[in-house]
């Protein structure tokens, strides 16, 4: 059997050997271990993971995994290789399960389980029979957190099974658990997507968790259910509109669009009410910045809807939102409004929506000439990310002075450009293809 004699020859000298020979034997052992690694490397190099391995190679891998005398890192590597082979080497599942049982019984070092679990996880559906073993470890409160998280991760890799769903459901329902274990369990729900939709009631409870990280994970999980997450729309809307964490609001918005596809009527109502409230309040009112942030987030929410972007240009809903996006390109000259403008512009670019040139150019000028370096970069990034119509190229060139230090050739420009403004215009111009070369 391949590698059958490697382990024995690599054992350390026994204690009853002559003390005078100890150093020689240790030197021989080091050379033998190196030889073992070389032989393992050579054998593993023959695998392509697309077809069943040679029977002798497979037997050698299993032998190394089962041998308690091999170096731990060699056994670990052999186990993970079996896992990567997956359904091409189903014979590896039983030895790995046996090792897991021995580790729990104390017949193997506890750390053995830490490399057996990932190997079983790599097997995926081919190791579904081990789901019960992994579930038992994940639920065992007497075991280390590291071991339980490894078991959860392996369960998730295997895909949804009855044991896996029951275990994940139990773990996400236990608020006494530490953050890491609860988060690892919820990541399983996200990974299993609609196949884990039966856990929706348990996931909904997480939206009230004091930890924003867990609230965000719960929102992601609800979004992963797709249309099956529809019962969570109201709760996600509350989270999107009222959560104190920007990341949670962002995640809730993403989840809403994964569930709904097309923006709900309440979204337009909330957007319009937000704009009315901004216009009603004096510019310096304390509530205005918060309302403008909501306006930006509402526009981003709409921009996430691929289904809305794919509606015909004459569709009433598409027309209604385009009107609001074009209105957002105008506004007072404040930092919050510039953020609104850039967001609206990006959504219109995603939609490839035609808008009047004067509207586009006034907005582009505001972005490129902003006193904020971050906002100038944001405008340039839009040029880099989306192909602007070539008709804007000549206009941009007209904004530059005809000679160093001279005035702009655009007669509407009253003041000379600053160095920062000129550099922003030049950066935008570099995104256009050279003359005579077609745009990609």
KOLSE-624499 format. One line per field, with one value per residue (C-alpha): y, x, z; residue number from 1; residue in one letter. Coordinates in pm, whole numbers, m for minus. Each point is the difference from the previous one (the first is absolute). Example, Ala and Ser with C-alpha at 12.3 -4.5 7.8 and 13.67 -1.06 7.14 Angstrom:
BEGIN
py: [m450;344]
px: [1230;137]
pz: [780;m66]
i: [1;2]
aa: [A;S]
***
This chain:
BEGIN
py: [0;343;180;m298;m22;372;59;m281;108;355;m89;146;m236;m196;89;m326;78;65;360;30;m52;244;295;m217;m142;345;115;m307;68;359;m120;m268;252;223;m304;m70;354;m26;m326;140;311;m215;m217;295;167;m283;100;223;m12;m54;m378;m283;m40;m304;m270;m19;377;m4;m288;187;313;m199;m180;330;139;m309;m41;141;m7;244;363;199;241;m294;m159;335;52;m350;56;331;m158;m270;274;185;m321;m21;m236;m133;m158;m95;m263;280;98;m305;31;370;m69;m266;244;253;m255;m95;366;47;m320;106;m264;276;342;267;203;m290;103;348;m139;m284;239;221;m314;m131;343;m6;m327;194;m209;m312;15;59;m319;180;282;m148;m25;364;112;m172;185;335;m38;m127;286;m185;26;292;288;m61;m359;87;277;m245;m247;271;104;m362;m41;311;m127;m327;185;m5;m332;m82;m21;318;205;m119;82;344;78;m95;200;321;m25;m18;359;m125;m102;214;227;m211;m320;177;189;m319;m160;293;m3;m352;133;258;m267;m237;279;m109;m353;146;211;m223;179;341;33;m57;241;274;7;102;331;113;m110;278;m97;176;m276;m259;225;42;m376;m58;249;m173;m335;130;142;m333;m159;199;16;m242;282;218;m31;192;306;218;m84;63;330;105;m98;187;317;6;m200;205;m201;106;m353;m155;245;m84;m373;38;192;m276;m261;191;5;m370;m74;248;52;308;288;m5;300;89;72;280;136;5;158;276;68;23;255;204;4;116;282;102;33;288;m107;12;m213;m285;m262;95;m198;m316;43;53;m319;m180;150;m134;m342;m6;78;m277;m235;77;m39;m359;m106;m169;m74;372;85;m255;140;172;372;71;m200;229;m119;46;349;95;m99;154;330;m13;m92;293;233;m127;120;355;152;234;14;m191;m312;m211;109;m84;m352;m19;121;m252;m285;99;34;m349;m155;180;m123;m356;35;162;253;298;335;358;97;316;m202;m243;269;214;m306;m113;347;6;m333;79;349;m96;145;m354;m224;m307;124;86;m354;m138;185;m126;m355;27;80;m299;m236;94;92;360;107;143;321;94;m28;322;185;m120;111;345;32;m8;318;35;61;m40;249;131;15;m286;m5;m54;351;m94;m43;321;m101;m182;m364;m91;m264;m257;76;m19;m336;m133;100;m155;m324;m13;59;m289;m240;70;m207;175;167;m254;m288;m143;m22;m353]
px: [0;131;159;m75;361;63;m154;186;335;m73;m61;227;258;m126;131;194;236;360;42;317;m200;m276;131;60;m350;m153;189;m122;m354;10;119;m271;m273;121;m10;m358;m104;171;m178;m336;58;86;m308;m237;143;m152;m356;m208;m323;m202;15;21;354;216;m111;348;12;m347;97;315;m196;m239;292;166;m324;m59;358;62;373;18;82;m317;49;40;m325;m177;118;m110;m344;m56;108;m265;m254;97;m41;m353;m228;303;125;m306;207;159;m317;m16;362;m51;m320;184;276;m259;m156;342;83;m321;67;354;173;132;139;m276;165;m56;m364;106;133;m248;m299;119;82;m356;m134;196;m173;m325;m305;218;36;m367;11;232;m249;m121;357;66;m333;79;331;m156;m264;234;46;283;227;221;m142;260;m110;m370;55;203;m289;m248;224;23;m378;m47;243;m191;m314;m340;m89;m267;262;167;m319;m108;341;30;m357;80;324;m145;m283;236;77;235;263;305;m5;243;m205;m330;150;146;m343;m173;256;m123;m352;134;196;m297;m226;m355;60;23;m317;m171;217;m155;m176;327;187;m260;73;358;m117;m47;347;205;306;m6;214;m264;m283;183;54;m369;m95;238;m155;m353;107;153;m346;m106;m376;m43;119;m302;m148;307;m58;m153;269;276;m162;8;366;84;m177;87;309;284;266;70;124;m322;m210;207;m43;m375;m30;183;m226;m315;101;89;m347;m208;187;m214;m21;m322;m237;94;355;m108;m231;284;236;m246;m77;375;50;m300;133;344;m158;m223;279;251;340;171;m259;145;m212;103;330;m172;m283;246;183;m336;m59;334;m75;m342;159;256;m283;m171;329;28;m315;115;m361;m84;301;m115;m352;m79;77;m373;m104;m183;201;328;m109;m102;335;198;m177;107;356;29;m142;273;264;m99;2;169;378;60;212;m308;m163;314;m17;m364;97;284;m223;m280;249;138;m349;m80;330;m85;m334;162;m279;6;m19;42;362;m25;m118;291;259;m105;24;335;140;m115;171;329;21;m99;226;8;276;m205;m298;217;139;m355;m97;309;m80;m337;184;228;m285;m258;48;m110;m127;279;m194;117;366;20;m191;245;292;m157;19;380;200;143;345;162;m153;m245;m378;m231;m124;m352;m150;m230;308;60;289;320;30;205;268;m221;m296;215;141;m353;m110;315;m64;m354;128;246;m296;m99;168;263;m118;m76;m30;m343;m123;15]
pz: [0;m93;295;230;112;9;338;172;m138;115;366;261;156;302;345;44;m290;87;112;m202;m324;84;m201;m307;18;41;m309;m192;119;m123;m341;m4;87;m283;m226;112;m87;m338;m77;111;m212;m301;44;48;m309;m206;99;m226;208;m318;m8;249;138;m50;251;152;53;158;229;98;91;217;164;90;143;216;119;344;m62;m290;55;79;m290;m242;123;m25;m355;m101;159;m176;m327;44;67;m317;m199;141;m192;m189;323;210;181;201;186;228;126;66;196;197;86;112;232;140;62;197;195;89;m216;m230;99;19;m277;m243;m27;m113;m328;m39;9;m290;m201;47;m90;m326;m89;m19;m84;m22;381;87;207;241;54;327;132;m82;143;329;27;m94;273;274;246;177;m304;m94;m200;m271;m44;m9;m258;m214;16;m103;m291;m119;25;m211;m265;m22;m99;170;161;255;275;m121;m15;344;147;m159;107;359;8;m142;252;299;105;273;m255;m76;m302;m208;23;m65;m295;m150;25;m167;m279;m66;m52;m244;m189;m26;m131;m85;123;352;m28;257;258;m77;341;187;m228;48;374;m76;m143;361;112;164;m208;m340;m150;82;m122;m329;m34;65;m271;m244;85;m58;m336;m96;27;m307;m49;292;226;m85;354;123;m222;272;253;m253;m95;367;16;m320;109;368;95;147;m186;m364;m76;127;m202;m309;56;57;m329;m185;162;m98;m364;2;136;m199;m330;m80;254;202;m6;359;m115;m231;271;254;m252;m88;365;72;m279;117;355;m120;m200;291;256;5;m145;340;182;202;m176;m356;m26;127;m252;m284;97;m18;m344;m122;147;m168;m337;51;88;m330;m184;129;m185;m319;m89;14;m218;m257;m30;m332;1;m47;308;249;300;m186;m110;355;149;m287;64;365;m93;m239;264;235;m247;95;345;241;5;320;62;71;m329;m196;143;m110;m347;m43;115;m238;m285;61;m7;m327;m145;106;m175;m308;21;m238;177;m128;m63;205;300;m31;m56;293;224;m142;50;361;64;m171;146;354;274;146;m140;94;m202;m301;13;26;m319;m182;115;m175;m324;60;84;m264;m368;m40;m341;m220;m42;349;m99;m204;269;269;m217;m24;378;m14;m68;m349;153;340;242;m260;22;m91;m360;137;10;288;222;189;222;m101;107;301;m41;177;m227;m314;112;60;m352;m149;195;m139;m354;31;26;m363;m273;m212;m319;m269;246;74;357;145]
i: [1;2;3;4;5;6;7;8;9;10;11;12;13;14;15;16;17;18;19;20;21;22;23;24;25;26;27;28;29;30;31;32;33;34;35;36;37;38;39;40;41;42;43;44;45;46;47;48;49;50;51;52;53;54;55;56;57;58;59;60;61;62;63;64;65;66;67;68;69;70;71;72;73;74;75;76;77;78;79;80;81;82;83;84;85;86;87;88;89;90;91;92;93;94;95;96;97;98;99;100;101;102;103;104;105;106;107;108;109;110;111;112;113;114;115;116;117;118;119;120;121;122;123;124;125;126;127;128;129;130;131;132;133;134;135;136;137;138;139;140;141;142;143;144;145;146;147;148;149;150;151;152;153;154;155;156;157;158;159;160;161;162;163;164;165;166;167;168;169;170;171;172;173;174;175;176;177;178;179;180;181;182;183;184;185;186;187;188;189;190;191;192;193;194;195;196;197;198;199;200;201;202;203;204;205;206;207;208;209;210;211;212;213;214;215;216;217;218;219;220;221;222;223;224;225;226;227;228;229;230;231;232;233;234;235;236;237;238;239;240;241;242;243;244;245;246;247;248;249;250;251;252;253;254;255;256;257;258;259;260;261;262;263;264;265;266;267;268;269;270;271;272;273;274;275;276;277;278;279;280;281;282;283;284;285;286;287;288;289;290;291;292;293;294;295;296;297;298;299;300;301;302;303;304;305;306;307;308;309;310;311;312;313;314;315;316;317;318;319;320;321;322;323;324;325;326;327;328;329;330;331;332;333;334;335;336;337;338;339;340;341;342;343;344;345;346;347;348;349;350;351;352;353;354;355;356;357;358;359;360;361;362;363;364;365;366;367;368;369;370;371;372;373;374;375;376;377;378;379;380;381;382;383;384;385;386;387;388;389;390;391;392;393;394;395;396;397;398;399;400;401;402;403;404;405;406;407;408;409;410;411;412;413;414;415;416;417;418;419;420;421;422;423;424;425;426;427;428;429;430;431;432;433;434;435;436;437;438;439;440]
aa: [X;X;X;X;X;X;X;X;X;X;X;X;X;X;X;X;X;X;X;X;X;X;X;X;X;X;X;X;X;X;X;X;X;X;X;X;X;X;X;X;X;X;X;X;X;X;X;X;X;X;X;X;X;X;X;X;X;X;X;X;X;X;X;X;X;X;X;X;X;X;X;X;X;X;X;X;X;X;X;X;X;X;X;X;X;X;X;X;X;X;X;X;X;X;X;X;X;X;X;X;X;X;X;X;X;X;X;X;X;X;X;X;X;X;X;X;X;X;X;X;X;X;X;X;X;X;X;X;X;X;X;X;X;X;X;X;X;X;X;X;X;X;X;X;X;X;X;X;X;X;X;X;X;X;X;X;X;X;X;X;X;X;X;X;X;X;X;X;X;X;X;X;X;X;X;X;X;X;X;X;X;X;X;X;X;X;X;X;X;X;X;X;X;X;X;X;X;X;X;X;X;X;X;X;X;X;X;X;X;X;X;X;X;X;X;X;X;X;X;X;X;X;X;X;X;X;X;X;X;X;X;X;X;X;X;X;X;X;X;X;X;X;X;X;X;X;X;X;X;X;X;X;X;X;X;X;X;X;X;X;X;X;X;X;X;X;X;X;X;X;X;X;X;X;X;X;X;X;X;X;X;X;X;X;X;X;X;X;X;X;X;X;X;X;X;X;X;X;X;X;X;X;X;X;X;X;X;X;X;X;X;X;X;X;X;X;X;X;X;X;X;X;X;X;X;X;X;X;X;X;X;X;X;X;X;X;X;X;X;X;X;X;X;X;X;X;X;X;X;X;X;X;X;X;X;X;X;X;X;X;X;X;X;X;X;X;X;X;X;X;X;X;X;X;X;X;X;X;X;X;X;X;X;X;X;X;X;X;X;X;X;X;X;X;X;X;X;X;X;X;X;X;X;X;X;X;X;X;X;X;X;X;X;X;X;X;X;X;X;X;X;X;X;X;X;X;X;X;X;X;X;X;X;X;X;X;X;X;X;X]
***
